[in-house]
Structures are given as structure tokens and as C-alpha cells.
Amino acid sequence: MSHLTPTLTHLSTLSPPSNSRTWQTAPHPSQPIVATACSDRSVRVYSLTSFTLLHAITGGHKRSVRSCSWKPHTQGQSVLATGSFDSSAGIWRKEDGDHLAQEVREVGDEEDEDQEEYQFSCILDGHESEIKSLTWSPSGQYLATCSRDKSVWIWEELEDDNFETVAVLQEHDGDVKCVAWHPEEDLLVSTSYDDTVRFYREDQDDWVQVAMVEGHGMTIWWAEFEGSGAAKFDFRRQREGLQDEQLQHVKALEQSGPRLATCADDCTVRVWRRKPREGAQPQNSGMPSIIRSAAIDEDWYQEAVLPKAHDRAIYSVSWSRTTGLLVSAGSDGKIVVYKEQWRRQDSNGTSNGSAMEGVEGAGGAVAEAKETPPTEWVVVAEIFSAHDVFEINHVTWAKRADKGKRWDNEEIIVSTGDEGEVRVWTLDEAILKG
């Protein structure tokens, strides 16, 4: 692996960089911009067309901003949530102006971007210690936050700036590092210093834990779900010529729904999958709620351990919504890209390890052993010292929007470093389209 040809190319560094540590960068759901959470109590909004700073959002927090998340499906405005070490979450709003004018504007022309500034809209208080992560649900109905106080909070926006606390979940025994939503359901996951991943959903107006998995055996820093409709663009897109076992695997994955990727202090990235319930009914099937309640627990199990490419803690993993590729980064300063493919017939299966090693189901019982899956993950790109000698705190995929874009829907990798820089990377076309 150390002799792998580097296939990550440095495209740009967002300018000017922060003078302090940067924690996370969140791409906007519909505009070519990103928001970066900074330890100087600010959020910096950069353009992905010119790679320059558009806004420095300040004044809302008293300590480092650790996390940020754009609200999806907003009309006429951009809404940004920020989570801080001051134990509060902030909501910021900016009027978007004429979208048609933005669409016809030449790529790289930013003259209209500064017409409106981000306004601090409201503050969400409740956590007793630092907020480590926050994220909006795919519908935009809920905002989840997690904290060093070992709790996960779910907030619902009833109307602009009127938020209600709908759940305070205290299942973890340690600092909660990350929260993430399922892309198709109101299913929330959290990861923690207590080495577990926990799953929650609503049951008769109460949010409850429906599953818990273990396997990393160390602090789990990040979790992210696979995108919706992944079968249309990943290894499953070509069905012709597949063997029966492979076709059955494709069908089983469709029944399971989007998978979950996690990364941890144990230097591994792992993929988890839901075991379909036999005879399961759709969530909104009209069944009496008492029957749904009896069957709300879910079984998630470890499907794969990706090839070990890091030698220190992995802080972030991101799942591409257009290619199915995974990217990871962390304490060793490396960025690694992985691809899932059909397992070669002569493979001995060692790259994935034991699919069910150390996994507990929802009820805490150790899950049964599972045969080696018919797919394998391989490293297709890596780069050392991506931020020189500094750690990488976060990595994510984003749509490319600069003048050098090679095709529609081309993706870039955005890495956020401990030195205050946000760097943008491109991949070889053969990998992105392979």
C-alpha cells in the first residue's frame, strides 16, 4: 500500500485560512459554498467556485465552534446551525436573493455574494458541557446535538426561531462525539467515548434506543450513512453477468437500506448493515402503534472492516453520494479513499476481516457468525501529510464548482486541518468514474 501511486491532487487551499484550529467543514446542500467551524469562535463561509472567503460569521458563541450543519430544503434563505464548546447551539439565517441570477452568473463571479450577511437568529441552551456535533435530519424537521455531558438532544423547529426539545437521550456512558441521521428515515445514530454506536427512533411520541453495536473497542469519532439510491451508481449498477450469489446480495442490500460507516481510535473504518425483519411492514403501514412498539428494536451488524490504511486515530469518514466511494482522515495526516467491488474468486477474504467480530445486537446479545460477504473494499487512493505535519479533523465530499470542473456532478474532497487550513482535492477520473 505504501507504493500506491498518489491519485489525490491538491486543487486549492481555501483563502484566507483561519488563524486558529479548524474543526469541520459542511458543504451547502444546494449552493457552491462551505461553512467551516473554527476554534476562534467563528464560522467561515467559503466559495467553491473561487476558493475564497465570503463571510466570517462571529458574535454568537463565547468559545470554539466545534460543528456546523446547513438546514436542507429551505426556501429563499440559508439556515446554518452551529455547535460550540460554550454548550450552546446557534441558528444563523441569510436571505439568498435571486436564485435565477445566481444560476446564470459566470462561475467564479462572486460580486453578489456579500449582499446579505448572516444574522444570529436564536440560541439553543440545555447541554451542560461542550457540544461536539450537530446535524439536521434530511427533512429539516429535527436538529440533533450531542455533548461531552454524555447526552443527545433532539430539537424540533415549530416555526422560525421557535424550537422545542423533543428528546433528551442519555444512553451513553461517555462523551458523545458524533450524531448522524439516516437519509430516508427519522433514525438517528450517535457515537461515543464509551466505544458504542447507538440507534434511536420515535415510538409513540417518545424517542427510544432501538439498537446498539460494539466492535471498535475504542472511542468512535464519526459516523455517516450511505446515500439514498446507492445501487444506481456503486458496484451494484451493472447487473448483467452477475452470479446468483451476487444478485441475492444486491437484493439483500436493498432490503437493509443505507448502511453506516464509522471510524475510531482503533485505526479502522467499519461498515454496519441492518438485518431486515422477516415480513417487515413499512414504517407508515397503518398498523396499531402498540404493535409497532413491540417490534421497534432493530438488529445492526458489522458487514466489513476496511483495509487498515491509518496508523493513528481516524477522526472522520465520508460516504460519497454520487460514487459510493468512502474517504477517511485523521491523526496521522493521511487521506485515504476506498472503493467497494465484487470479491475476486481467488481472494482469501482477509482484507475484510471477520464480518461479525465483537458485535452485539439491540438486546446486547453477541450476533451469530456470518459468512464472508461477496464484496471487498480496496484502497484506490491515498496521500500522506495532506496538511503537512498537522492532524486532519474532518473530511467530506462536495460537488465541484470551479472553472476546472471536468464533468457534471464531479466531486471533490474537502479536508479540514488542525493548522486552520481547508484544502480541496481532486481524484483521477478513472477512480471517480470507474
LODREN-124177 format. One record per residue (C-alpha): residue in one letter; x, z, y. Coordinates in pm, 1 decimal. Layout:
# residues N
MARMI / a / X / Z / Y
...
This chain:
# residues 434
MARMI / m / 0.0 / 0.0 / 0.0
MARMI / s / 289.7 / 69.1 / 233.6
MARMI / h / 387.5 / -300.4 / 203.6
MARMI / l / 43.1 / -423.9 / 310.8
MARMI / t / 61.3 / -687.9 / 582.8
MARMI / p / -80.2 / -536.6 / 903.0
MARMI / t / -406.6 / -710.6 / 978.4
MARMI / l / -521.3 / -491.6 / 1266.4
MARMI / t / -424.9 / -639.0 / 1602.8
MARMI / h / -422.9 / -438.3 / 1924.0
MARMI / l / -658.5 / -619.2 / 2163.4
MARMI / s / -668.5 / -381.8 / 2460.9
MARMI / t / -649.1 / -23.5 / 2584.3
MARMI / l / -945.0 / 78.0 / 2799.5
MARMI / s / -819.0 / 126.1 / 3153.4
MARMI / p / -750.4 / 354.4 / 3317.3
MARMI / p / -716.1 / 607.6 / 3034.0
MARMI / s / -815.8 / 971.3 / 3067.1
MARMI / n / -550.6 / 1219.2 / 3173.4
MARMI / s / -681.2 / 1459.8 / 2908.3
MARMI / r / -767.7 / 1456.9 / 2538.9
MARMI / t / -1047.6 / 1219.9 / 2438.7
MARMI / w / -1272.5 / 1316.5 / 2150.1
MARMI / q / -1521.2 / 1044.4 / 2066.8
MARMI / t / -1639.1 / 701.3 / 2183.8
MARMI / a / -2000.2 / 584.7 / 2142.6
MARMI / p / -2094.8 / 214.8 / 2176.0
MARMI / h / -2418.1 / 146.7 / 2366.2
MARMI / p / -2694.5 / 18.4 / 2132.4
MARMI / s / -2765.0 / -294.9 / 2336.7
MARMI / q / -2509.5 / -331.8 / 2619.4
MARMI / p / -2134.3 / -415.9 / 2605.5
MARMI / i / -2027.3 / -68.3 / 2715.5
MARMI / v / -1899.9 / 251.0 / 2552.2
MARMI / a / -1906.0 / 617.9 / 2652.2
MARMI / t / -1604.2 / 839.4 / 2583.0
MARMI / a / -1623.2 / 1220.0 / 2566.5
MARMI / c / -1326.3 / 1382.1 / 2741.3
MARMI / s / -1180.0 / 1731.6 / 2749.1
MARMI / d / -1163.6 / 1724.4 / 3131.7
MARMI / r / -1543.2 / 1789.4 / 3129.0
MARMI / s / -1626.3 / 1424.1 / 3198.3
MARMI / v / -1764.1 / 1122.5 / 3016.4
MARMI / r / -1603.9 / 788.2 / 3092.9
MARMI / v / -1810.8 / 470.0 / 3060.4
MARMI / y / -1602.6 / 157.3 / 2998.1
MARMI / s / -1687.4 / -213.0 / 2981.1
MARMI / l / -1615.8 / -401.7 / 2658.2
MARMI / t / -1609.6 / -731.0 / 2850.0
MARMI / s / -1327.3 / -637.9 / 3088.3
MARMI / f / -1199.2 / -318.1 / 2914.4
MARMI / t / -1213.9 / -133.0 / 3248.4
MARMI / l / -1372.6 / 189.7 / 3368.3
MARMI / l / -1724.3 / 153.4 / 3511.0
MARMI / h / -1830.3 / 515.0 / 3562.4
MARMI / a / -1680.6 / 863.3 / 3540.9
MARMI / i / -1969.1 / 1099.9 / 3471.8
MARMI / t / -1890.5 / 1450.1 / 3595.4
MARMI / g / -2056.0 / 1768.2 / 3712.5
MARMI / g / -2278.7 / 1856.1 / 3419.6
MARMI / h / -2055.0 / 2069.5 / 3199.2
MARMI / k / -1821.2 / 2363.1 / 3251.1
MARMI / r / -1593.6 / 2289.7 / 2954.4
MARMI / s / -1473.2 / 1995.2 / 2743.8
MARMI / v / -1732.0 / 1730.3 / 2648.7
MARMI / r / -1693.1 / 1702.2 / 2271.7
MARMI / s / -1957.7 / 1446.2 / 2175.8
MARMI / c / -2189.8 / 1184.5 / 2324.8
MARMI / s / -2473.6 / 966.7 / 2196.4
MARMI / w / -2685.0 / 689.6 / 2351.8
MARMI / k / -3060.4 / 710.7 / 2302.0
MARMI / p / -3194.1 / 396.5 / 2129.0
MARMI / h / -3495.5 / 187.7 / 2232.4
MARMI / t / -3503.6 / 294.5 / 2596.4
MARMI / q / -3680.2 / 64.1 / 2842.7
MARMI / g / -3527.2 / -4.1 / 3181.6
MARMI / q / -3273.5 / 276.7 / 3167.2
MARMI / s / -2978.9 / 404.8 / 2968.7
MARMI / v / -3003.9 / 762.1 / 2841.4
MARMI / l / -2690.7 / 946.3 / 2729.0
MARMI / a / -2675.6 / 1286.4 / 2558.7
MARMI / t / -2355.6 / 1491.1 / 2586.7
MARMI / g / -2247.9 / 1797.0 / 2387.5
MARMI / s / -1995.9 / 2040.8 / 2530.0
MARMI / f / -1775.6 / 2334.8 / 2441.5
MARMI / d / -1981.1 / 2523.3 / 2702.5
MARMI / s / -2252.9 / 2547.6 / 2430.4
MARMI / s / -2495.1 / 2317.2 / 2612.8
MARMI / a / -2616.6 / 1961.3 / 2571.5
MARMI / g / -2678.1 / 1743.1 / 2875.3
MARMI / i / -2907.8 / 1444.7 / 2928.1
MARMI / w / -2799.9 / 1171.0 / 3171.9
MARMI / r / -3000.3 / 872.6 / 3294.6
MARMI / k / -2914.6 / 547.3 / 3470.6
MARMI / e / -3152.1 / 269.5 / 3574.6
MARMI / d / -3043.8 / -54.2 / 3407.2
MARMI / g / -3172.5 / -306.7 / 3659.8
MARMI / d / -3240.5 / -672.6 / 3579.5
MARMI / h / -3155.4 / -741.4 / 3213.8
MARMI / l / -3203.0 / -1117.1 / 3256.3
MARMI / a / -2944.6 / -1121.2 / 3533.7
MARMI / q / -2705.8 / -932.0 / 3307.0
MARMI / e / -2754.2 / -1184.0 / 3027.7
MARMI / v / -2677.6 / -1488.8 / 3241.9
MARMI / r / -2384.3 / -1321.0 / 3418.4
MARMI / e / -2049.2 / -1455.0 / 3306.1
MARMI / v / -1861.7 / -1247.2 / 3054.5
MARMI / g / -1619.4 / -1023.1 / 3239.1
MARMI / d / -1813.0 / -1018.0 / 3568.8
MARMI / e / -1882.1 / -652.5 / 3641.6
MARMI / e / -1995.0 / -675.0 / 4004.5
MARMI / d / -2345.8 / -541.8 / 3939.3
MARMI / e / -2247.9 / -260.0 / 3703.9
MARMI / d / -2193.6 / 3.4 / 3973.4
MARMI / q / -2526.0 / -41.2 / 4149.9
MARMI / e / -2660.6 / 276.1 / 3993.1
MARMI / e / -2485.2 / 596.9 / 3895.5
MARMI / y / -2567.1 / 824.9 / 3602.5
MARMI / q / -2786.1 / 1115.4 / 3710.0
MARMI / f / -2772.7 / 1452.9 / 3538.8
MARMI / s / -3128.6 / 1488.7 / 3414.9
MARMI / c / -3157.5 / 1815.0 / 3223.7
MARMI / i / -2965.2 / 2068.5 / 3017.5
MARMI / l / -3046.1 / 2193.3 / 2668.4
MARMI / d / -2943.3 / 2553.8 / 2606.5
MARMI / g / -2967.4 / 2751.1 / 2285.1
MARMI / h / -2643.1 / 2731.5 / 2091.4
MARMI / e / -2425.9 / 3042.6 / 2104.9
MARMI / s / -2094.2 / 2859.7 / 2077.4
MARMI / e / -1928.5 / 2519.6 / 2120.2
MARMI / i / -2133.3 / 2208.3 / 2039.6
MARMI / k / -1927.8 / 1990.3 / 1805.8
MARMI / s / -2153.4 / 1688.8 / 1756.2
MARMI / l / -2488.5 / 1546.0 / 1860.4
MARMI / t / -2684.2 / 1231.4 / 1779.7
MARMI / w / -3023.3 / 1071.6 / 1841.3
MARMI / s / -3246.1 / 974.2 / 1549.7
MARMI / p / -3289.6 / 594.9 / 1503.9
MARMI / s / -3637.9 / 608.8 / 1657.0
MARMI / g / -3515.0 / 812.7 / 1954.5
MARMI / q / -3773.4 / 1081.1 / 1884.3
MARMI / y / -3526.8 / 1353.9 / 1789.7
MARMI / l / -3187.2 / 1473.4 / 1909.4
MARMI / a / -2977.8 / 1675.1 / 1663.4
MARMI / t / -2697.3 / 1908.4 / 1775.6
MARMI / c / -2455.7 / 2125.5 / 1577.8
MARMI / s / -2220.9 / 2401.2 / 1674.9
MARMI / r / -1944.9 / 2640.7 / 1592.6
MARMI / d / -2223.9 / 2900.9 / 1572.5
MARMI / k / -2299.5 / 2759.6 / 1221.5
MARMI / s / -2640.0 / 2619.1 / 1324.2
MARMI / v / -2803.0 / 2277.7 / 1352.1
MARMI / w / -3073.6 / 2231.2 / 1615.4
MARMI / i / -3332.6 / 1953.3 / 1631.1
MARMI / w / -3488.5 / 1876.6 / 1968.8
MARMI / e / -3786.8 / 1651.5 / 2039.3
MARMI / e / -3836.1 / 1482.9 / 2374.1
MARMI / l / -4206.8 / 1515.0 / 2451.9
MARMI / e / -4166.9 / 1330.0 / 2782.5
MARMI / d / -3878.9 / 1263.5 / 3021.8
MARMI / d / -3670.9 / 1580.0 / 3058.1
MARMI / n / -3917.8 / 1790.7 / 2857.8
MARMI / f / -3751.8 / 1883.8 / 2530.6
MARMI / e / -3891.9 / 2112.5 / 2262.8
MARMI / t / -3686.0 / 2285.0 / 1994.2
MARMI / v / -3849.9 / 2184.6 / 1667.4
MARMI / a / -3595.9 / 2337.3 / 1427.4
MARMI / v / -3300.7 / 2575.3 / 1411.9
MARMI / l / -3132.4 / 2528.8 / 1074.2
MARMI / q / -2887.2 / 2795.9 / 962.6
MARMI / e / -2790.5 / 2689.6 / 612.3
MARMI / h / -2415.5 / 2656.8 / 671.2
MARMI / d / -2166.4 / 2940.1 / 627.6
MARMI / g / -1916.4 / 2799.9 / 877.1
MARMI / d / -1855.9 / 2587.2 / 1185.6
MARMI / v / -2078.0 / 2274.0 / 1170.8
MARMI / k / -1864.2 / 1971.0 / 1250.5
MARMI / c / -2098.3 / 1671.7 / 1247.1
MARMI / v / -2463.0 / 1563.0 / 1233.2
MARMI / a / -2588.3 / 1215.1 / 1137.0
MARMI / w / -2930.0 / 1054.3 / 1084.9
MARMI / h / -3042.8 / 823.5 / 806.3
MARMI / p / -3104.3 / 475.8 / 957.6
MARMI / e / -3453.3 / 433.5 / 808.2
MARMI / e / -3595.1 / 783.3 / 765.5
MARMI / d / -3611.0 / 1112.7 / 952.3
MARMI / l / -3344.7 / 1250.8 / 719.6
MARMI / l / -3062.6 / 1446.6 / 881.9
MARMI / v / -2725.3 / 1544.7 / 737.1
MARMI / s / -2466.2 / 1794.5 / 857.7
MARMI / t / -2106.5 / 1862.6 / 753.1
MARMI / s / -1915.1 / 2184.4 / 789.6
MARMI / y / -1608.2 / 2401.7 / 766.0
MARMI / d / -1784.4 / 2552.9 / 460.9
MARMI / d / -1693.5 / 2234.2 / 264.4
MARMI / t / -2057.1 / 2120.2 / 217.4
MARMI / v / -2283.2 / 1836.3 / 323.5
MARMI / r / -2646.1 / 1938.8 / 372.2
MARMI / f / -2956.1 / 1720.9 / 399.6
MARMI / y / -3276.6 / 1810.4 / 585.9
MARMI / r / -3618.3 / 1661.8 / 640.3
MARMI / e / -3954.5 / 1775.2 / 773.8
MARMI / d / -4205.5 / 1931.8 / 535.2
MARMI / q / -4541.9 / 2046.6 / 666.9
MARMI / d / -4415.7 / 2086.3 / 1024.8
MARMI / d / -4102.6 / 2274.6 / 914.8
MARMI / w / -3758.2 / 2122.5 / 874.3
MARMI / v / -3602.2 / 2232.7 / 545.7
MARMI / q / -3288.3 / 2168.3 / 344.3
MARMI / v / -3362.9 / 1917.2 / 67.8
MARMI / a / -3013.3 / 1868.6 / -79.3
MARMI / m / -2658.6 / 1999.7 / -67.5
MARMI / v / -2344.9 / 1836.8 / -207.4
MARMI / e / -1986.6 / 1950.5 / -252.1
MARMI / g / -1681.1 / 1760.0 / -362.9
MARMI / h / -1419.7 / 1751.8 / -87.2
MARMI / g / -1338.8 / 2121.0 / -135.4
MARMI / m / -1218.1 / 2140.5 / 225.9
MARMI / t / -1356.6 / 2104.0 / 579.3
MARMI / i / -1571.7 / 1790.6 / 612.0
MARMI / w / -1519.8 / 1642.4 / 958.5
MARMI / w / -1754.1 / 1346.7 / 974.7
MARMI / a / -2043.8 / 1171.3 / 803.4
MARMI / e / -2205.4 / 835.9 / 865.0
MARMI / f / -2478.0 / 644.3 / 684.5
MARMI / e / -2458.8 / 284.4 / 572.2
MARMI / g / -2663.8 / 49.2 / 790.2
MARMI / s / -3004.2 / -87.9 / 701.6
MARMI / g / -3013.1 / -414.8 / 510.9
MARMI / a / -2650.2 / -391.1 / 400.0
MARMI / a / -2727.4 / -600.9 / 89.6
MARMI / k / -2764.9 / -905.4 / 314.2
MARMI / f / -2403.3 / -902.1 / 431.6
MARMI / d / -2181.5 / -696.6 / 197.1
MARMI / f / -2067.7 / -766.8 / -159.7
MARMI / r / -2433.1 / -798.9 / -266.8
MARMI / r / -2512.3 / -1102.1 / -50.7
MARMI / q / -2403.6 / -1350.1 / -321.0
MARMI / r / -2628.2 / -1303.6 / -625.5
MARMI / e / -2559.1 / -1623.7 / -816.9
MARMI / g / -2346.6 / -1587.3 / -1126.6
MARMI / l / -2374.2 / -1209.0 / -1147.0
MARMI / q / -2385.5 / -1036.8 / -1485.0
MARMI / d / -2687.4 / -829.0 / -1588.5
MARMI / e / -2499.7 / -505.0 / -1522.3
MARMI / q / -2418.2 / -619.9 / -1169.8
MARMI / l / -2776.0 / -726.6 / -1097.3
MARMI / q / -2900.3 / -390.6 / -1222.9
MARMI / h / -2653.1 / -217.4 / -992.6
MARMI / v / -2779.9 / -416.6 / -693.5
MARMI / k / -3138.3 / -320.8 / -778.4
MARMI / a / -3042.8 / 46.8 / -820.1
MARMI / l / -2871.2 / 49.8 / -480.4
MARMI / e / -3184.9 / -92.1 / -319.7
MARMI / q / -3388.0 / 188.4 / -476.3
MARMI / s / -3140.7 / 450.2 / -349.9
MARMI / g / -3138.6 / 322.2 / 7.6
MARMI / p / -2846.7 / 351.3 / 252.1
MARMI / r / -2550.8 / 552.1 / 123.5
MARMI / l / -2348.3 / 817.6 / 307.1
MARMI / a / -1974.1 / 819.1 / 379.1
MARMI / t / -1784.8 / 1142.4 / 451.1
MARMI / c / -1423.8 / 1232.3 / 530.0
MARMI / a / -1239.8 / 1562.9 / 518.9
MARMI / d / -928.3 / 1776.9 / 525.2
MARMI / d / -859.0 / 1676.2 / 165.2
MARMI / c / -742.6 / 1333.0 / 293.1
MARMI / t / -1022.9 / 1145.9 / 116.1
MARMI / v / -1319.5 / 931.0 / 210.9
MARMI / r / -1614.1 / 966.0 / -27.0
MARMI / v / -1938.6 / 774.5 / -69.3
MARMI / w / -2260.2 / 950.2 / -169.7
MARMI / r / -2578.6 / 798.3 / -306.2
MARMI / r / -2933.6 / 920.7 / -353.6
MARMI / k / -3075.6 / 927.7 / -703.4
MARMI / p / -3414.9 / 753.1 / -689.0
MARMI / r / -3701.4 / 970.7 / -801.8
MARMI / e / -3884.7 / 827.7 / -1100.9
MARMI / g / -4223.1 / 699.1 / -993.5
MARMI / a / -4144.9 / 797.4 / -636.2
MARMI / q / -4409.9 / 720.4 / -377.9
MARMI / p / -4329.7 / 603.0 / -24.8
MARMI / q / -4293.5 / 884.8 / 224.5
MARMI / n / -4618.8 / 792.8 / 404.8
MARMI / s / -4821.6 / 736.7 / 92.0
MARMI / g / -5120.2 / 944.2 / 192.6
MARMI / m / -5059.9 / 1198.8 / -80.9
MARMI / p / -5175.2 / 1551.8 / -2.7
MARMI / s / -4897.2 / 1738.2 / 177.6
MARMI / i / -4889.1 / 2014.9 / -83.4
MARMI / i / -4790.4 / 1756.7 / -345.5
MARMI / r / -4523.2 / 1608.2 / -121.5
MARMI / s / -4384.0 / 1954.8 / -62.5
MARMI / a / -4338.3 / 2017.5 / -431.4
MARMI / a / -4124.0 / 1706.1 / -465.3
MARMI / i / -3934.2 / 1703.9 / -138.2
MARMI / d / -3593.7 / 1801.4 / -280.9
MARMI / e / -3352.1 / 1512.6 / -322.1
MARMI / d / -3057.2 / 1451.5 / -554.7
MARMI / w / -2747.6 / 1303.3 / -391.1
MARMI / y / -2436.1 / 1242.2 / -595.4
MARMI / q / -2083.6 / 1119.0 / -537.5
MARMI / e / -2057.2 / 748.5 / -613.8
MARMI / a / -1696.1 / 683.2 / -516.7
MARMI / v / -1372.7 / 831.0 / -386.1
MARMI / l / -1199.2 / 561.5 / -183.8
MARMI / p / -829.7 / 479.9 / -237.8
MARMI / k / -617.0 / 751.7 / -81.7
MARMI / a / -451.0 / 597.6 / 224.3
MARMI / h / -410.2 / 902.2 / 451.2
MARMI / d / -167.5 / 1191.3 / 405.7
MARMI / r / -330.1 / 1426.8 / 658.0
MARMI / a / -684.1 / 1525.3 / 754.1
MARMI / i / -929.8 / 1238.4 / 813.7
MARMI / y / -1139.6 / 1312.0 / 1121.1
MARMI / s / -1365.4 / 1008.1 / 1137.3
MARMI / v / -1517.8 / 734.5 / 922.7
MARMI / s / -1743.2 / 449.9 / 1035.5
MARMI / w / -1953.9 / 202.1 / 841.1
MARMI / s / -1984.9 / -150.0 / 981.7
MARMI / r / -2346.1 / -260.9 / 1034.0
MARMI / t / -2256.5 / -629.9 / 1000.7
MARMI / t / -1994.0 / -649.5 / 724.4
MARMI / g / -2025.0 / -331.1 / 517.3
MARMI / l / -1656.4 / -251.1 / 577.6
MARMI / l / -1552.7 / 111.8 / 622.5
MARMI / v / -1284.8 / 229.7 / 866.6
MARMI / s / -1118.9 / 572.7 / 878.6
MARMI / a / -872.2 / 750.8 / 1106.2
MARMI / g / -734.2 / 1098.5 / 1158.6
MARMI / s / -445.3 / 1336.7 / 1198.3
MARMI / d / -178.5 / 1102.7 / 1059.0
MARMI / g / -241.6 / 842.7 / 1331.9
MARMI / k / -336.1 / 569.7 / 1083.7
MARMI / i / -638.3 / 340.8 / 1094.7
MARMI / v / -744.6 / 216.8 / 751.2
MARMI / v / -1010.0 / -44.3 / 664.7
MARMI / y / -1175.0 / -56.9 / 320.9
MARMI / k / -1388.1 / -319.9 / 150.7
MARMI / e / -1622.0 / -283.2 / -146.9
MARMI / q / -1606.7 / -552.9 / -413.5
MARMI / w / -1707.8 / -613.1 / -771.4
MARMI / r / -1465.9 / -439.9 / -1005.4
MARMI / r / -1235.3 / -674.5 / -1190.3
MARMI / q / -1288.3 / -681.2 / -1564.1
MARMI / d / -932.5 / -570.1 / -1638.5
MARMI / s / -947.4 / -275.6 / -1393.3
MARMI / n / -896.5 / 67.5 / -1544.6
MARMI / g / -1116.2 / 227.8 / -1278.8
MARMI / t / -853.7 / 465.6 / -1144.4
MARMI / s / -896.9 / 368.5 / -778.4
MARMI / n / -1235.9 / 535.1 / -755.9
MARMI / g / -1151.5 / 849.1 / -947.7
MARMI / s / -1428.7 / 1033.5 / -1124.7
MARMI / a / -1760.1 / 935.3 / -972.2
MARMI / m / -1922.4 / 1273.9 / -1025.1
MARMI / e / -1629.9 / 1511.0 / -987.1
MARMI / g / -1725.1 / 1850.2 / -845.3
MARMI / v / -2073.5 / 1750.5 / -729.7
MARMI / e / -2371.9 / 1980.1 / -708.7
MARMI / g / -2732.0 / 1866.0 / -679.8
MARMI / a / -3000.8 / 2000.1 / -448.5
MARMI / g / -3055.9 / 2305.5 / -661.8
MARMI / g / -2687.7 / 2383.6 / -691.6
MARMI / a / -2654.1 / 2262.3 / -1049.0
MARMI / v / -2348.2 / 2057.6 / -1132.8
MARMI / a / -2455.2 / 1696.3 / -1172.5
MARMI / e / -2404.6 / 1518.8 / -1500.1
MARMI / a / -2107.1 / 1289.7 / -1555.6
MARMI / k / -2158.3 / 926.6 / -1455.0
MARMI / e / -2003.5 / 605.1 / -1579.0
MARMI / t / -1756.5 / 425.9 / -1355.6
MARMI / p / -1957.7 / 205.9 / -1115.8
MARMI / p / -1920.7 / -174.4 / -1136.2
MARMI / t / -1776.4 / -190.5 / -784.4
MARMI / e / -1449.3 / -67.5 / -637.8
MARMI / w / -1320.2 / -2.5 / -286.9
MARMI / v / -987.8 / -154.7 / -181.3
MARMI / v / -775.0 / -119.2 / 132.0
MARMI / v / -776.9 / -450.2 / 322.4
MARMI / a / -605.9 / -344.8 / 646.0
MARMI / e / -410.4 / -53.1 / 786.7
MARMI / i / -193.7 / 24.3 / 1083.5
MARMI / f / 46.4 / 314.9 / 1129.0
MARMI / s / 97.6 / 503.6 / 1456.9
MARMI / a / -208.8 / 337.4 / 1610.3
MARMI / h / -187.4 / 584.2 / 1901.0
MARMI / d / 188.9 / 627.0 / 1882.5
MARMI / v / 263.5 / 989.8 / 1782.9
MARMI / f / -87.1 / 1118.0 / 1859.0
MARMI / e / -376.9 / 1205.0 / 1632.8
MARMI / i / -687.4 / 985.6 / 1628.3
MARMI / n / -1000.6 / 1192.0 / 1681.0
MARMI / h / -1260.1 / 920.0 / 1628.4
MARMI / v / -1301.8 / 559.4 / 1517.3
MARMI / t / -1604.6 / 331.1 / 1528.6
MARMI / w / -1717.3 / -30.4 / 1506.9
MARMI / a / -1857.1 / -211.2 / 1811.7
MARMI / k / -1968.3 / -564.0 / 1894.6
MARMI / r / -1701.0 / -772.6 / 2061.0
MARMI / a / -1799.2 / -888.1 / 2412.7
MARMI / d / -1484.3 / -1013.3 / 2587.9
MARMI / k / -1396.7 / -1376.8 / 2660.7
MARMI / g / -1183.4 / -1395.1 / 2348.5
MARMI / k / -1478.6 / -1337.7 / 2113.6
MARMI / r / -1433.0 / -1572.9 / 1819.9
MARMI / w / -1792.5 / -1586.6 / 1692.0
MARMI / d / -2131.1 / -1427.0 / 1750.0
MARMI / n / -2157.8 / -1073.7 / 1612.8
MARMI / e / -1780.5 / -1038.6 / 1574.3
MARMI / e / -1690.5 / -671.3 / 1553.4
MARMI / i / -1400.1 / -474.8 / 1694.6
MARMI / i / -1267.5 / -129.8 / 1603.6
MARMI / v / -1254.9 / 130.1 / 1880.7
MARMI / s / -1022.3 / 428.9 / 1830.5
MARMI / t / -1014.6 / 743.7 / 2044.5
MARMI / g / -685.8 / 929.9 / 2067.0
MARMI / d / -561.3 / 1278.1 / 2141.1
MARMI / e / -348.6 / 1144.9 / 2428.5
MARMI / g / -652.6 / 1026.6 / 2626.7
MARMI / e / -647.6 / 659.2 / 2535.1
MARMI / v / -923.7 / 448.9 / 2383.0
MARMI / r / -780.4 / 145.0 / 2204.9
MARMI / v / -955.4 / -169.6 / 2084.6
MARMI / w / -852.4 / -356.6 / 1769.1
MARMI / t / -940.8 / -685.8 / 1603.2
MARMI / l / -927.3 / -778.8 / 1236.6
MARMI / d / -826.9 / -1101.6 / 1066.5
MARMI / e / -1119.3 / -1340.8 / 1042.7
MARMI / a / -1070.5 / -1364.4 / 665.4
MARMI / i / -1144.1 / -991.9 / 630.6
MARMI / l / -1447.0 / -985.3 / 860.3
MARMI / k / -1600.0 / -1295.3 / 703.3
MARMI / g / -1462.7 / -1255.8 / 350.5
